[in-house]
Amino acid sequence: MDSEQTDWFTLTILAYADDERKREKGRRALLDLVTRHPGLAARTPFGAVAESAREHRRYLWSRFGYDVKRNRWRRGRPLPESERDWCLLWHSRQMWNKQIALIGAWILGGSEALSNGTDPATGAVRRFVHADRMLVWPDGCDSVLCPWPLLQREAFARFTGTLLARINLKRNLRLRSVLAPGSLRDQRLELAQRLPAVVWRALKDGGR
């Protein structure tokens, strides 16, 4: 990978890291909200996630004739031919899977809380937030297993950027000590440049 590509990839990783930090602020705000106003928090994200799942399902059916819920094709509809169409189908299906995982976590959390005699809204939100933090792991799988290089790179950048966002250089003094001396911003940039190689080795080794 030449220097221009490296610069582009690093900027992409940094952008995904910024997105993840914003998402984490939203998660913490949601947890704080459910503590103070359980009923209000219970209605906040679920409708948006459910609607997103419906949109992806409708798109897959109308564009490709693929029923993602039943995992089958419309009778008589030819399979996608171009690589671009297969990439769009793969991406939309993965997004649908993530939304369904969030919906399942929401329902499970509320059900468990109800059976334990605690507030179901609080249980649903806590399980939802935990699942949302875990949604990055399929991107790690796609980084290695996805058959299309463009989606592989995108998934890998998103996965690495999310991991970068979860590294606190202010607290991790040992990590800062192995980076070049400089400002926190410069060290974060250096980490963004060095992290992909480490993450890639771990993924290729199966996480060992």
Buried (B, 14 or more C-beta within 10 A) or exposed (E): EEEEEEEEBBEBBBEBBEBBBEBBEBBEEBBEBBEEEBEEBBEBBBEEBBEBBEBBBEBBBEEBBBEBEEEEBEEEEEEBEEEEEBBBBBBBBBBBBBBBBBBEBBBBBBBBBBEEEEBBBBBBBBBBBEBBBEBBEBBBEBBEEBEBEEBBBBBBBBBBBBBBBEBEBEEEEEEBEEBEEEEEEEBBBBBBBEBBEEBBEEBEEEEE
